[in-house]
Amino acid sequence: MTFTTVLIIIIAVGSVIAGILLIKQSASKFELSKAQQEKVAQRKAEQLKKDKEQE
């Protein structure tokens, strides 16, 4: 392999690793309030009901 090929491979792998690390660093957990949790559970139940009706 030539020097330029090796350099391109190193840059590509480094870009992928840097992207993964950036996403990992910027990801943050969030807390839902009780009301939000209830809304999510309600929507989930509605969606499950719709899915069963379509089968």
All heavy atoms as atom14 arrays in JSON, in Angstrom:
{
  "sequence": "MTFTTVLIIIIAVGSVIAGILLIKQSASKFELSKAQQEKVAQRKAEQLKKDKEQE",
  "atom14_mask": [
    [1, 1, 1, 1, 1, 1, 1, 1, 0, 0, 0, 0, 0, 0],
    [1, 1, 1, 1, 1, 1, 1, 0, 0, 0, 0, 0, 0, 0],
    [1, 1, 1, 1, 1, 1, 1, 1, 1, 1, 1, 0, 0, 0],
    [1, 1, 1, 1, 1, 1, 1, 0, 0, 0, 0, 0, 0, 0],
    [1, 1, 1, 1, 1, 1, 1, 0, 0, 0, 0, 0, 0, 0],
    [1, 1, 1, 1, 1, 1, 1, 0, 0, 0, 0, 0, 0, 0],
    [1, 1, 1, 1, 1, 1, 1, 1, 0, 0, 0, 0, 0, 0],
    [1, 1, 1, 1, 1, 1, 1, 1, 0, 0, 0, 0, 0, 0],
    [1, 1, 1, 1, 1, 1, 1, 1, 0, 0, 0, 0, 0, 0],
    [1, 1, 1, 1, 1, 1, 1, 1, 0, 0, 0, 0, 0, 0],
    [1, 1, 1, 1, 1, 1, 1, 1, 0, 0, 0, 0, 0, 0],
    [1, 1, 1, 1, 1, 0, 0, 0, 0, 0, 0, 0, 0, 0],
    [1, 1, 1, 1, 1, 1, 1, 0, 0, 0, 0, 0, 0, 0],
    [1, 1, 1, 1, 0, 0, 0, 0, 0, 0, 0, 0, 0, 0],
    [1, 1, 1, 1, 1, 1, 0, 0, 0, 0, 0, 0, 0, 0],
    [1, 1, 1, 1, 1, 1, 1, 0, 0, 0, 0, 0, 0, 0],
    [1, 1, 1, 1, 1, 1, 1, 1, 0, 0, 0, 0, 0, 0],
    [1, 1, 1, 1, 1, 0, 0, 0, 0, 0, 0, 0, 0, 0],
    [1, 1, 1, 1, 0, 0, 0, 0, 0, 0, 0, 0, 0, 0],
    [1, 1, 1, 1, 1, 1, 1, 1, 0, 0, 0, 0, 0, 0],
    [1, 1, 1, 1, 1, 1, 1, 1, 0, 0, 0, 0, 0, 0],
    [1, 1, 1, 1, 1, 1, 1, 1, 0, 0, 0, 0, 0, 0],
    [1, 1, 1, 1, 1, 1, 1, 1, 0, 0, 0, 0, 0, 0],
    [1, 1, 1, 1, 1, 1, 1, 1, 1, 0, 0, 0, 0, 0],
    [1, 1, 1, 1, 1, 1, 1, 1, 1, 0, 0, 0, 0, 0],
    [1, 1, 1, 1, 1, 1, 0, 0, 0, 0, 0, 0, 0, 0],
    [1, 1, 1, 1, 1, 0, 0, 0, 0, 0, 0, 0, 0, 0],
    [1, 1, 1, 1, 1, 1, 0, 0, 0, 0, 0, 0, 0, 0],
    [1, 1, 1, 1, 1, 1, 1, 1, 1, 0, 0, 0, 0, 0],
    [1, 1, 1, 1, 1, 1, 1, 1, 1, 1, 1, 0, 0, 0],
    [1, 1, 1, 1, 1, 1, 1, 1, 1, 0, 0, 0, 0, 0],
    [1, 1, 1, 1, 1, 1, 1, 1, 0, 0, 0, 0, 0, 0],
    [1, 1, 1, 1, 1, 1, 0, 0, 0, 0, 0, 0, 0, 0],
    [1, 1, 1, 1, 1, 1, 1, 1, 1, 0, 0, 0, 0, 0],
    [1, 1, 1, 1, 1, 0, 0, 0, 0, 0, 0, 0, 0, 0],
    [1, 1, 1, 1, 1, 1, 1, 1, 1, 0, 0, 0, 0, 0],
    [1, 1, 1, 1, 1, 1, 1, 1, 1, 0, 0, 0, 0, 0],
    [1, 1, 1, 1, 1, 1, 1, 1, 1, 0, 0, 0, 0, 0],
    [1, 1, 1, 1, 1, 1, 1, 1, 1, 0, 0, 0, 0, 0],
    [1, 1, 1, 1, 1, 1, 1, 0, 0, 0, 0, 0, 0, 0],
    [1, 1, 1, 1, 1, 0, 0, 0, 0, 0, 0, 0, 0, 0],
    [1, 1, 1, 1, 1, 1, 1, 1, 1, 0, 0, 0, 0, 0],
    [1, 1, 1, 1, 1, 1, 1, 1, 1, 1, 1, 0, 0, 0],
    [1, 1, 1, 1, 1, 1, 1, 1, 1, 0, 0, 0, 0, 0],
    [1, 1, 1, 1, 1, 0, 0, 0, 0, 0, 0, 0, 0, 0],
    [1, 1, 1, 1, 1, 1, 1, 1, 1, 0, 0, 0, 0, 0],
    [1, 1, 1, 1, 1, 1, 1, 1, 1, 0, 0, 0, 0, 0],
    [1, 1, 1, 1, 1, 1, 1, 1, 0, 0, 0, 0, 0, 0],
    [1, 1, 1, 1, 1, 1, 1, 1, 1, 0, 0, 0, 0, 0],
    [1, 1, 1, 1, 1, 1, 1, 1, 1, 0, 0, 0, 0, 0],
    [1, 1, 1, 1, 1, 1, 1, 1, 0, 0, 0, 0, 0, 0],
    [1, 1, 1, 1, 1, 1, 1, 1, 1, 0, 0, 0, 0, 0],
    [1, 1, 1, 1, 1, 1, 1, 1, 1, 0, 0, 0, 0, 0],
    [1, 1, 1, 1, 1, 1, 1, 1, 1, 0, 0, 0, 0, 0],
    [1, 1, 1, 1, 1, 1, 1, 1, 1, 0, 0, 0, 0, 0]
  ],
  "atom14_positions": [
    [[0.85, -1.19, 0.0], [0.0, 0.0, 0.0], [0.88, 1.24, 0.0], [1.9, 1.28, 0.68], [-0.9, 0.02, 1.23], [-2.1, -0.9, 1.14], [-3.33, -0.59, 2.39], [-2.59, -1.34, 3.82], [0.0, 0.0, 0.0], [0.0, 0.0, 0.0], [0.0, 0.0, 0.0], [0.0, 0.0, 0.0], [0.0, 0.0, 0.0], [0.0, 0.0, 0.0]],
    [[0.4, 2.23, -0.65], [1.16, 3.47, -0.7], [0.86, 4.31, 0.53], [-0.09, 4.06, 1.28], [0.81, 4.27, -1.96], [-0.56, 4.63, -1.9], [1.07, 3.47, -3.21], [0.0, 0.0, 0.0], [0.0, 0.0, 0.0], [0.0, 0.0, 0.0], [0.0, 0.0, 0.0], [0.0, 0.0, 0.0], [0.0, 0.0, 0.0], [0.0, 0.0, 0.0]],
    [[1.68, 5.32, 0.71], [1.53, 6.2, 1.86], [0.17, 6.91, 1.85], [-0.48, 7.03, 2.9], [2.67, 7.23, 1.88], [2.53, 8.24, 2.98], [2.78, 7.88, 4.29], [2.14, 9.54, 2.71], [2.65, 8.8, 5.31], [2.0, 10.47, 3.72], [2.26, 10.1, 5.03], [0.0, 0.0, 0.0], [0.0, 0.0, 0.0], [0.0, 0.0, 0.0]],
    [[-0.26, 7.35, 0.69], [-1.54, 8.07, 0.61], [-2.71, 7.16, 0.95], [-3.66, 7.6, 1.59], [-1.74, 8.68, -0.78], [-1.6, 7.67, -1.77], [-0.74, 9.79, -1.05], [0.0, 0.0, 0.0], [0.0, 0.0, 0.0], [0.0, 0.0, 0.0], [0.0, 0.0, 0.0], [0.0, 0.0, 0.0], [0.0, 0.0, 0.0], [0.0, 0.0, 0.0]],
    [[-2.65, 5.9, 0.56], [-3.72, 4.96, 0.89], [-3.8, 4.75, 2.4], [-4.9, 4.77, 2.99], [-3.48, 3.6, 0.18], [-3.31, 3.81, -1.21], [-4.62, 2.66, 0.44], [0.0, 0.0, 0.0], [0.0, 0.0, 0.0], [0.0, 0.0, 0.0], [0.0, 0.0, 0.0], [0.0, 0.0, 0.0], [0.0, 0.0, 0.0], [0.0, 0.0, 0.0]],
    [[-2.66, 4.55, 3.02], [-2.62, 4.37, 4.47], [-3.13, 5.63, 5.16], [-3.9, 5.56, 6.12], [-1.19, 4.03, 4.93], [-1.1, 4.01, 6.46], [-0.75, 2.7, 4.36], [0.0, 0.0, 0.0], [0.0, 0.0, 0.0], [0.0, 0.0, 0.0], [0.0, 0.0, 0.0], [0.0, 0.0, 0.0], [0.0, 0.0, 0.0], [0.0, 0.0, 0.0]],
    [[-2.74, 6.78, 4.67], [-3.18, 8.05, 5.26], [-4.69, 8.21, 5.14], [-5.35, 8.61, 6.11], [-2.45, 9.22, 4.59], [-2.68, 10.59, 5.2], [-2.17, 10.62, 6.63], [-2.01, 11.66, 4.37], [0.0, 0.0, 0.0], [0.0, 0.0, 0.0], [0.0, 0.0, 0.0], [0.0, 0.0, 0.0], [0.0, 0.0, 0.0], [0.0, 0.0, 0.0]],
    [[-5.26, 7.87, 4.01], [-6.71, 7.98, 3.82], [-7.44, 7.02, 4.75], [-8.46, 7.38, 5.36], [-7.08, 7.72, 2.35], [-6.59, 8.89, 1.49], [-8.58, 7.52, 2.18], [-6.73, 8.67, 0.0], [0.0, 0.0, 0.0], [0.0, 0.0, 0.0], [0.0, 0.0, 0.0], [0.0, 0.0, 0.0], [0.0, 0.0, 0.0], [0.0, 0.0, 0.0]],
    [[-6.93, 5.8, 4.91], [-7.55, 4.83, 5.81], [-7.51, 5.34, 7.24], [-8.49, 5.26, 7.98], [-6.88, 3.45, 5.67], [-7.2, 2.85, 4.3], [-7.32, 2.51, 6.79], [-6.44, 1.6, 3.97], [0.0, 0.0, 0.0], [0.0, 0.0, 0.0], [0.0, 0.0, 0.0], [0.0, 0.0, 0.0], [0.0, 0.0, 0.0], [0.0, 0.0, 0.0]],
    [[-6.38, 5.86, 7.66], [-6.24, 6.39, 9.03], [-7.2, 7.55, 9.26], [-7.85, 7.63, 10.31], [-4.77, 6.8, 9.3], [-3.88, 5.56, 9.37], [-4.66, 7.61, 10.59], [-2.4, 5.85, 9.45], [0.0, 0.0, 0.0], [0.0, 0.0, 0.0], [0.0, 0.0, 0.0], [0.0, 0.0, 0.0], [0.0, 0.0, 0.0], [0.0, 0.0, 0.0]],
    [[-7.31, 8.43, 8.3], [-8.22, 9.58, 8.43], [-9.68, 9.1, 8.5], [-10.47, 9.6, 9.31], [-8.01, 10.58, 7.28], [-6.66, 11.27, 7.44], [-9.14, 11.6, 7.23], [-6.27, 12.14, 6.27], [0.0, 0.0, 0.0], [0.0, 0.0, 0.0], [0.0, 0.0, 0.0], [0.0, 0.0, 0.0], [0.0, 0.0, 0.0], [0.0, 0.0, 0.0]],
    [[-10.02, 8.12, 7.68], [-11.4, 7.61, 7.69], [-11.73, 6.95, 9.02], [-12.79, 7.21, 9.61], [-11.59, 6.62, 6.54], [0.0, 0.0, 0.0], [0.0, 0.0, 0.0], [0.0, 0.0, 0.0], [0.0, 0.0, 0.0], [0.0, 0.0, 0.0], [0.0, 0.0, 0.0], [0.0, 0.0, 0.0], [0.0, 0.0, 0.0], [0.0, 0.0, 0.0]],
    [[-10.85, 6.1, 9.51], [-11.08, 5.44, 10.8], [-11.12, 6.47, 11.92], [-11.97, 6.39, 12.82], [-10.0, 4.36, 11.06], [-10.1, 3.81, 12.48], [-10.13, 3.23, 10.05], [0.0, 0.0, 0.0], [0.0, 0.0, 0.0], [0.0, 0.0, 0.0], [0.0, 0.0, 0.0], [0.0, 0.0, 0.0], [0.0, 0.0, 0.0], [0.0, 0.0, 0.0]],
    [[-10.24, 7.43, 11.89], [-10.25, 8.48, 12.91], [-11.52, 9.3, 12.89], [-12.05, 9.67, 13.95], [0.0, 0.0, 0.0], [0.0, 0.0, 0.0], [0.0, 0.0, 0.0], [0.0, 0.0, 0.0], [0.0, 0.0, 0.0], [0.0, 0.0, 0.0], [0.0, 0.0, 0.0], [0.0, 0.0, 0.0], [0.0, 0.0, 0.0], [0.0, 0.0, 0.0]],
    [[-12.06, 9.56, 11.71], [-13.31, 10.31, 11.61], [-14.47, 9.54, 12.21], [-15.32, 10.1, 12.91], [-13.62, 10.64, 10.15], [-12.64, 11.49, 9.62], [0.0, 0.0, 0.0], [0.0, 0.0, 0.0], [0.0, 0.0, 0.0], [0.0, 0.0, 0.0], [0.0, 0.0, 0.0], [0.0, 0.0, 0.0], [0.0, 0.0, 0.0], [0.0, 0.0, 0.0]],
    [[-14.52, 8.24, 11.95], [-15.58, 7.41, 12.5], [-15.49, 7.37, 14.03], [-16.49, 7.55, 14.74], [-15.53, 5.98, 11.92], [-16.46, 5.05, 12.66], [-15.86, 6.01, 10.44], [0.0, 0.0, 0.0], [0.0, 0.0, 0.0], [0.0, 0.0, 0.0], [0.0, 0.0, 0.0], [0.0, 0.0, 0.0], [0.0, 0.0, 0.0], [0.0, 0.0, 0.0]],
    [[-14.3, 7.15, 14.54], [-14.12, 7.1, 16.0], [-14.46, 8.44, 16.63], [-15.12, 8.51, 17.67], [-12.68, 6.66, 16.34], [-12.48, 5.21, 15.94], [-12.39, 6.84, 17.83], [-11.06, 4.7, 16.05], [0.0, 0.0, 0.0], [0.0, 0.0, 0.0], [0.0, 0.0, 0.0], [0.0, 0.0, 0.0], [0.0, 0.0, 0.0], [0.0, 0.0, 0.0]],
    [[-14.03, 9.53, 16.01], [-14.33, 10.86, 16.54], [-15.84, 11.11, 16.55], [-16.38, 11.68, 17.5], [-13.62, 11.92, 15.72], [0.0, 0.0, 0.0], [0.0, 0.0, 0.0], [0.0, 0.0, 0.0], [0.0, 0.0, 0.0], [0.0, 0.0, 0.0], [0.0, 0.0, 0.0], [0.0, 0.0, 0.0], [0.0, 0.0, 0.0], [0.0, 0.0, 0.0]],
    [[-16.53, 10.69, 15.5], [-17.98, 10.85, 15.44], [-18.68, 10.08, 16.54], [-19.6, 10.58, 17.19], [0.0, 0.0, 0.0], [0.0, 0.0, 0.0], [0.0, 0.0, 0.0], [0.0, 0.0, 0.0], [0.0, 0.0, 0.0], [0.0, 0.0, 0.0], [0.0, 0.0, 0.0], [0.0, 0.0, 0.0], [0.0, 0.0, 0.0], [0.0, 0.0, 0.0]],
    [[-18.24, 8.85, 16.77], [-18.84, 8.03, 17.83], [-18.6, 8.67, 19.19], [-19.52, 8.75, 20.02], [-18.28, 6.6, 17.78], [-18.79, 5.89, 16.53], [-18.66, 5.82, 19.03], [-18.14, 4.56, 16.26], [0.0, 0.0, 0.0], [0.0, 0.0, 0.0], [0.0, 0.0, 0.0], [0.0, 0.0, 0.0], [0.0, 0.0, 0.0], [0.0, 0.0, 0.0]],
    [[-17.4, 9.13, 19.43], [-17.1, 9.77, 20.72], [-17.9, 11.06, 20.91], [-18.35, 11.36, 22.01], [-15.61, 10.05, 20.84], [-14.71, 8.82, 20.98], [-13.24, 9.23, 20.96], [-15.04, 8.04, 22.23], [0.0, 0.0, 0.0], [0.0, 0.0, 0.0], [0.0, 0.0, 0.0], [0.0, 0.0, 0.0], [0.0, 0.0, 0.0], [0.0, 0.0, 0.0]],
    [[-18.1, 11.81, 19.84], [-18.87, 13.05, 19.92], [-20.33, 12.75, 20.26], [-20.93, 13.42, 21.11], [-18.78, 13.81, 18.6], [-19.52, 15.14, 18.55], [-18.89, 16.13, 19.53], [-19.48, 15.71, 17.15], [0.0, 0.0, 0.0], [0.0, 0.0, 0.0], [0.0, 0.0, 0.0], [0.0, 0.0, 0.0], [0.0, 0.0, 0.0], [0.0, 0.0, 0.0]],
    [[-20.89, 11.73, 19.62], [-22.27, 11.36, 19.92], [-22.4, 10.88, 21.35], [-23.34, 11.23, 22.06], [-22.75, 10.27, 18.93], [-22.9, 10.87, 17.54], [-24.06, 9.64, 19.4], [-23.17, 9.86, 16.46], [0.0, 0.0, 0.0], [0.0, 0.0, 0.0], [0.0, 0.0, 0.0], [0.0, 0.0, 0.0], [0.0, 0.0, 0.0], [0.0, 0.0, 0.0]],
    [[-21.44, 10.07, 21.81], [-21.46, 9.57, 23.18], [-21.38, 10.72, 24.18], [-22.07, 10.73, 25.2], [-20.31, 8.6, 23.4], [-20.27, 8.0, 24.77], [-19.08, 7.07, 24.93], [-19.0, 6.58, 26.36], [-17.78, 5.81, 26.6], [0.0, 0.0, 0.0], [0.0, 0.0, 0.0], [0.0, 0.0, 0.0], [0.0, 0.0, 0.0], [0.0, 0.0, 0.0]],
    [[-20.54, 11.7, 23.89], [-20.36, 12.83, 24.8], [-21.6, 13.72, 24.85], [-21.96, 14.22, 25.9], [-19.16, 13.65, 24.36], [-18.84, 14.81, 25.27], [-17.66, 15.62, 24.75], [-17.27, 15.49, 23.59], [-17.09, 16.45, 25.61], [0.0, 0.0, 0.0], [0.0, 0.0, 0.0], [0.0, 0.0, 0.0], [0.0, 0.0, 0.0], [0.0, 0.0, 0.0]],
    [[-22.26, 13.89, 23.72], [-23.4, 14.81, 23.69], [-24.7, 14.16, 24.13], [-25.68, 14.86, 24.36], [-23.56, 15.39, 22.27], [-23.89, 14.36, 21.37], [0.0, 0.0, 0.0], [0.0, 0.0, 0.0], [0.0, 0.0, 0.0], [0.0, 0.0, 0.0], [0.0, 0.0, 0.0], [0.0, 0.0, 0.0], [0.0, 0.0, 0.0], [0.0, 0.0, 0.0]],
    [[-24.72, 12.84, 24.22], [-25.93, 12.15, 24.66], [-26.13, 12.42, 26.15], [-25.2, 12.34, 26.95], [-25.82, 10.66, 24.41], [0.0, 0.0, 0.0], [0.0, 0.0, 0.0], [0.0, 0.0, 0.0], [0.0, 0.0, 0.0], [0.0, 0.0, 0.0], [0.0, 0.0, 0.0], [0.0, 0.0, 0.0], [0.0, 0.0, 0.0], [0.0, 0.0, 0.0]],
    [[-27.35, 12.75, 26.5], [-27.65, 12.98, 27.91], [-28.99, 12.36, 28.25], [-29.91, 12.32, 27.44], [-27.68, 14.49, 28.21], [-28.7, 15.1, 27.44], [0.0, 0.0, 0.0], [0.0, 0.0, 0.0], [0.0, 0.0, 0.0], [0.0, 0.0, 0.0], [0.0, 0.0, 0.0], [0.0, 0.0, 0.0], [0.0, 0.0, 0.0], [0.0, 0.0, 0.0]],
    [[-29.07, 11.86, 29.46], [-30.32, 11.26, 29.9], [-31.26, 12.38, 30.33], [-30.84, 13.47, 30.72], [-30.07, 10.31, 31.06], [-29.3, 9.09, 30.66], [-29.29, 8.07, 31.75], [-28.61, 6.82, 31.25], [-28.78, 5.71, 32.15], [0.0, 0.0, 0.0], [0.0, 0.0, 0.0], [0.0, 0.0, 0.0], [0.0, 0.0, 0.0], [0.0, 0.0, 0.0]],
    [[-32.54, 12.1, 30.25], [-33.51, 13.08, 30.69], [-34.54, 12.4, 31.57], [-34.84, 11.23, 31.42], [-34.18, 13.77, 29.49], [-34.85, 12.82, 28.54], [-36.18, 12.5, 28.68], [-34.13, 12.24, 27.52], [-36.78, 11.61, 27.82], [-34.72, 11.36, 26.65], [-36.06, 11.04, 26.79], [0.0, 0.0, 0.0], [0.0, 0.0, 0.0], [0.0, 0.0, 0.0]],
    [[-35.03, 13.14, 32.51], [-36.01, 12.62, 33.46], [-37.4, 13.09, 33.05], [-37.6, 14.27, 32.74], [-35.69, 13.11, 34.87], [-34.35, 12.64, 35.39], [-34.26, 11.14, 35.58], [-35.29, 10.52, 35.93], [-33.16, 10.59, 35.36], [0.0, 0.0, 0.0], [0.0, 0.0, 0.0], [0.0, 0.0, 0.0], [0.0, 0.0, 0.0], [0.0, 0.0, 0.0]],
    [[-38.34, 12.17, 33.04], [-39.72, 12.51, 32.72], [-40.49, 12.72, 34.02], [-40.29, 12.0, 34.99], [-40.38, 11.39, 31.92], [-39.82, 11.12, 30.53], [-40.55, 9.93, 29.9], [-39.96, 12.32, 29.64], [0.0, 0.0, 0.0], [0.0, 0.0, 0.0], [0.0, 0.0, 0.0], [0.0, 0.0, 0.0], [0.0, 0.0, 0.0], [0.0, 0.0, 0.0]],
    [[-41.39, 13.69, 33.99], [-42.24, 13.89, 35.15], [-43.3, 12.79, 35.16], [-43.47, 12.04, 34.2], [-42.9, 15.26, 35.09], [-43.82, 15.29, 34.0], [0.0, 0.0, 0.0], [0.0, 0.0, 0.0], [0.0, 0.0, 0.0], [0.0, 0.0, 0.0], [0.0, 0.0, 0.0], [0.0, 0.0, 0.0], [0.0, 0.0, 0.0], [0.0, 0.0, 0.0]],
    [[-44.03, 12.69, 36.26], [-45.09, 11.68, 36.38], [-46.13, 11.87, 35.29], [-46.6, 10.9, 34.69], [-45.76, 11.75, 37.75], [-44.93, 11.2, 38.88], [-44.93, 9.69, 38.81], [-44.25, 9.12, 40.04], [-44.13, 7.68, 39.96], [0.0, 0.0, 0.0], [0.0, 0.0, 0.0], [0.0, 0.0, 0.0], [0.0, 0.0, 0.0], [0.0, 0.0, 0.0]],
    [[-46.5, 13.11, 35.01], [-47.51, 13.38, 33.98], [-47.02, 12.93, 32.61], [-47.77, 12.33, 31.83], [-47.86, 14.86, 33.97], [0.0, 0.0, 0.0], [0.0, 0.0, 0.0], [0.0, 0.0, 0.0], [0.0, 0.0, 0.0], [0.0, 0.0, 0.0], [0.0, 0.0, 0.0], [0.0, 0.0, 0.0], [0.0, 0.0, 0.0], [0.0, 0.0, 0.0]],
    [[-45.75, 13.19, 32.32], [-45.19, 12.78, 31.04], [-45.12, 11.26, 30.93], [-45.41, 10.69, 29.88], [-43.8, 13.38, 30.85], [-43.82, 14.87, 30.62], [-42.42, 15.46, 30.63], [-41.55, 15.02, 31.38], [-42.2, 16.47, 29.79], [0.0, 0.0, 0.0], [0.0, 0.0, 0.0], [0.0, 0.0, 0.0], [0.0, 0.0, 0.0], [0.0, 0.0, 0.0]],
    [[-44.76, 10.59, 32.03], [-44.71, 9.13, 32.03], [-46.1, 8.55, 31.8], [-46.25, 7.55, 31.08], [-44.15, 8.61, 33.36], [-42.67, 8.87, 33.52], [-42.13, 8.43, 34.86], [-42.89, 8.02, 35.75], [-40.82, 8.52, 35.03], [0.0, 0.0, 0.0], [0.0, 0.0, 0.0], [0.0, 0.0, 0.0], [0.0, 0.0, 0.0], [0.0, 0.0, 0.0]],
    [[-47.12, 9.17, 32.38], [-48.48, 8.69, 32.19], [-48.92, 8.87, 30.74], [-49.57, 8.0, 30.16], [-49.43, 9.42, 33.13], [-49.25, 9.03, 34.6], [-50.05, 9.91, 35.56], [-50.77, 10.8, 35.09], [-49.92, 9.69, 36.76], [0.0, 0.0, 0.0], [0.0, 0.0, 0.0], [0.0, 0.0, 0.0], [0.0, 0.0, 0.0], [0.0, 0.0, 0.0]],
    [[-48.56, 10.01, 30.12], [-48.9, 10.24, 28.72], [-48.23, 9.2, 27.82], [-48.85, 8.69, 26.89], [-48.48, 11.65, 28.28], [-49.39, 12.74, 28.76], [-48.92, 14.08, 28.21], [-49.79, 15.21, 28.68], [-49.35, 16.51, 28.15], [0.0, 0.0, 0.0], [0.0, 0.0, 0.0], [0.0, 0.0, 0.0], [0.0, 0.0, 0.0], [0.0, 0.0, 0.0]],
    [[-46.97, 8.9, 28.1], [-46.25, 7.91, 27.31], [-46.92, 6.54, 27.44], [-47.13, 5.83, 26.45], [-44.76, 7.84, 27.74], [-44.07, 6.64, 27.11], [-44.05, 9.12, 27.36], [0.0, 0.0, 0.0], [0.0, 0.0, 0.0], [0.0, 0.0, 0.0], [0.0, 0.0, 0.0], [0.0, 0.0, 0.0], [0.0, 0.0, 0.0], [0.0, 0.0, 0.0]],
    [[-47.28, 6.16, 28.65], [-47.93, 4.87, 28.88], [-49.29, 4.83, 28.17], [-49.66, 3.8, 27.59], [-48.1, 4.62, 30.37], [0.0, 0.0, 0.0], [0.0, 0.0, 0.0], [0.0, 0.0, 0.0], [0.0, 0.0, 0.0], [0.0, 0.0, 0.0], [0.0, 0.0, 0.0], [0.0, 0.0, 0.0], [0.0, 0.0, 0.0], [0.0, 0.0, 0.0]],
    [[-50.02, 5.93, 28.2], [-51.32, 5.99, 27.55], [-51.17, 5.86, 26.03], [-51.9, 5.1, 25.39], [-52.02, 7.3, 27.9], [-53.4, 7.45, 27.31], [-54.03, 8.8, 27.62], [-53.37, 9.7, 28.14], [-55.3, 8.94, 27.31], [0.0, 0.0, 0.0], [0.0, 0.0, 0.0], [0.0, 0.0, 0.0], [0.0, 0.0, 0.0], [0.0, 0.0, 0.0]],
    [[-50.23, 6.57, 25.46], [-50.0, 6.48, 24.01], [-49.55, 5.09, 23.61], [-49.94, 4.56, 22.56], [-48.97, 7.51, 23.56], [-49.52, 8.91, 23.5], [-48.53, 9.82, 22.83], [-47.32, 9.92, 23.63], [-46.78, 11.05, 24.04], [-47.33, 12.2, 23.73], [-45.69, 11.06, 24.76], [0.0, 0.0, 0.0], [0.0, 0.0, 0.0], [0.0, 0.0, 0.0]],
    [[-48.74, 4.47, 24.44], [-48.28, 3.11, 24.16], [-49.46, 2.14, 24.16], [-49.57, 1.3, 23.26], [-47.24, 2.68, 25.19], [-46.68, 1.31, 24.96], [-45.64, 0.95, 26.0], [-45.14, -0.47, 25.79], [-44.15, -0.84, 26.8], [0.0, 0.0, 0.0], [0.0, 0.0, 0.0], [0.0, 0.0, 0.0], [0.0, 0.0, 0.0], [0.0, 0.0, 0.0]],
    [[-50.35, 2.28, 25.14], [-51.52, 1.41, 25.2], [-52.42, 1.63, 23.99], [-52.93, 0.66, 23.41], [-52.29, 1.68, 26.49], [0.0, 0.0, 0.0], [0.0, 0.0, 0.0], [0.0, 0.0, 0.0], [0.0, 0.0, 0.0], [0.0, 0.0, 0.0], [0.0, 0.0, 0.0], [0.0, 0.0, 0.0], [0.0, 0.0, 0.0], [0.0, 0.0, 0.0]],
    [[-52.6, 2.88, 23.59], [-53.41, 3.18, 22.4], [-52.8, 2.56, 21.15], [-53.51, 2.0, 20.32], [-53.56, 4.69, 22.23], [-54.44, 5.36, 23.25], [-54.43, 6.88, 23.14], [-53.74, 7.41, 22.24], [-55.1, 7.53, 23.96], [0.0, 0.0, 0.0], [0.0, 0.0, 0.0], [0.0, 0.0, 0.0], [0.0, 0.0, 0.0], [0.0, 0.0, 0.0]],
    [[-51.49, 2.68, 21.02], [-50.82, 2.13, 19.84], [-50.91, 0.61, 19.81], [-51.12, 0.02, 18.76], [-49.36, 2.58, 19.81], [-48.68, 2.28, 18.5], [-49.33, 2.99, 17.32], [-49.63, 4.16, 17.39], [-49.55, 2.27, 16.26], [0.0, 0.0, 0.0], [0.0, 0.0, 0.0], [0.0, 0.0, 0.0], [0.0, 0.0, 0.0], [0.0, 0.0, 0.0]],
    [[-50.76, -0.02, 20.96], [-50.88, -1.48, 21.02], [-52.3, -1.91, 20.62], [-52.49, -2.91, 19.92], [-50.53, -1.99, 22.41], [-49.05, -1.95, 22.78], [-48.85, -2.32, 24.23], [-48.24, -2.86, 21.88], [0.0, 0.0, 0.0], [0.0, 0.0, 0.0], [0.0, 0.0, 0.0], [0.0, 0.0, 0.0], [0.0, 0.0, 0.0], [0.0, 0.0, 0.0]],
    [[-53.28, -1.14, 21.06], [-54.67, -1.46, 20.72], [-54.88, -1.33, 19.21], [-55.5, -2.19, 18.57], [-55.61, -0.51, 21.46], [-57.08, -0.79, 21.24], [-57.94, 0.19, 22.03], [-59.4, -0.03, 21.73], [-60.27, 0.93, 22.42], [0.0, 0.0, 0.0], [0.0, 0.0, 0.0], [0.0, 0.0, 0.0], [0.0, 0.0, 0.0], [0.0, 0.0, 0.0]],
    [[-54.35, -0.27, 18.6], [-54.46, -0.08, 17.15], [-53.76, -1.2, 16.4], [-54.24, -1.68, 15.38], [-53.87, 1.26, 16.74], [-54.72, 2.46, 17.11], [-54.05, 3.74, 16.65], [-54.8, 4.97, 17.1], [-54.13, 6.21, 16.69], [0.0, 0.0, 0.0], [0.0, 0.0, 0.0], [0.0, 0.0, 0.0], [0.0, 0.0, 0.0], [0.0, 0.0, 0.0]],
    [[-52.58, -1.61, 16.91], [-51.85, -2.68, 16.25], [-52.62, -4.0, 16.28], [-52.63, -4.74, 15.31], [-50.48, -2.89, 16.92], [-49.51, -1.73, 16.66], [-49.8, -0.94, 15.73], [-48.5, -1.63, 17.37], [0.0, 0.0, 0.0], [0.0, 0.0, 0.0], [0.0, 0.0, 0.0], [0.0, 0.0, 0.0], [0.0, 0.0, 0.0], [0.0, 0.0, 0.0]],
    [[-53.28, -4.28, 17.4], [-54.05, -5.51, 17.51], [-55.27, -5.47, 16.59], [-55.67, -6.49, 16.03], [-54.5, -5.74, 18.94], [-53.37, -6.21, 19.84], [-53.85, -6.51, 21.23], [-52.7, -6.98, 22.11], [-53.13, -7.3, 23.46], [0.0, 0.0, 0.0], [0.0, 0.0, 0.0], [0.0, 0.0, 0.0], [0.0, 0.0, 0.0], [0.0, 0.0, 0.0]],
    [[-55.87, -4.29, 16.42], [-57.04, -4.15, 15.55], [-56.65, -4.37, 14.1], [-57.44, -4.89, 13.32], [-57.66, -2.77, 15.71], [-58.38, -2.56, 17.02], [-58.86, -1.13, 17.21], [-58.62, -0.29, 16.32], [-59.5, -0.86, 18.24], [0.0, 0.0, 0.0], [0.0, 0.0, 0.0], [0.0, 0.0, 0.0], [0.0, 0.0, 0.0], [0.0, 0.0, 0.0]],
    [[-55.44, -4.0, 13.72], [-55.01, -4.13, 12.33], [-54.66, -5.57, 11.96], [-54.64, -5.91, 10.79], [-53.81, -3.22, 12.06], [-54.16, -1.76, 12.04], [-52.96, -0.89, 11.76], [-51.83, -1.37, 11.67], [-53.2, 0.41, 11.63], [0.0, 0.0, 0.0], [0.0, 0.0, 0.0], [0.0, 0.0, 0.0], [0.0, 0.0, 0.0], [0.0, 0.0, 0.0]],
    [[-54.37, -6.39, 12.93], [-53.99, -7.78, 12.64], [-55.14, -8.63, 12.22], [-56.24, -8.43, 12.18], [-53.32, -8.42, 13.85], [-51.96, -7.83, 14.12], [-51.31, -8.45, 15.36], [-51.95, -9.26, 16.04], [-50.17, -8.11, 15.63], [0.0, 0.0, 0.0], [0.0, 0.0, 0.0], [0.0, 0.0, 0.0], [0.0, 0.0, 0.0], [0.0, 0.0, 0.0]]
  ]
}
